[in-house]
Amino acid sequence: MIEVDVRGFSCPIPVVRTKKAIEDNPGTPVTVLVETAVSKENVSRLAQSRGYSVDVEEVEDGFRIILSPSSK
């Protein structure tokens, strides 16, 4: 699993780095750590548009977003 830690960055950086991780590691689950609800929504929207399922966990310093590729 790939982990992208973009806590401390505001959009569009979380989306850009998540997109790069998805493109560089096709078919691999990606975990993204973000601080804000806006970043959580934007990263989730990107992942869903790429066919990933999204599971969000609230953690102490923000959100952990687990992106799983669809099994087509």
Backbone hydrogen bonds, N-H to C=O, Kabsch-Sander energy under -0.5 kcal/mol:
donor,donor_aa,acceptor,acceptor_aa,energy
2,I,29,P,-2.1
4,V,31,T,-3.3
5,D,3,E,-0.5
6,V,4,V,-0.8
6,V,33,L,-2.3
9,F,6,V,-1.7
13,I,10,S,-1.6
16,V,12,P,-2.7
17,R,13,I,-2.7
18,T,14,P,-2.0
19,K,15,V,-2.8
20,K,16,V,-2.0
21,A,17,R,-2.1
22,I,18,T,-2.5
23,E,19,K,-2.5
24,D,20,K,-2.7
25,N,21,A,-1.2
28,T,25,N,-1.8
30,V,67,L,-2.3
31,T,2,I,-3.4
32,V,65,I,-3.0
33,L,4,V,-2.8
34,V,32,V,-0.6
34,V,63,F,-2.3
40,K,36,T,-2.1
41,E,37,A,-2.5
42,N,38,V,-2.5
43,V,39,S,-2.8
44,S,40,K,-2.2
45,R,41,E,-2.4
46,L,42,N,-2.1
47,A,43,V,-2.5
48,Q,44,S,-2.5
49,S,45,R,-2.0
50,R,46,L,-1.0
50,R,47,A,-0.7
51,G,48,Q,-1.4
52,Y,47,A,-2.7
53,S,68,S,-3.1
55,D,66,I,-2.0
57,E,64,R,-2.8
59,V,62,G,-2.2
62,G,59,V,-1.7
63,F,34,V,-3.1
64,R,57,E,-3.1
65,I,32,V,-3.2
65,I,63,F,-0.5
66,I,55,D,-3.2
66,I,64,R,-0.6
67,L,30,V,-3.5
67,L,65,I,-0.6
68,S,53,S,-2.3
68,S,66,I,-0.6
70,S,51,G,-0.9
72,K,70,S,-1.2
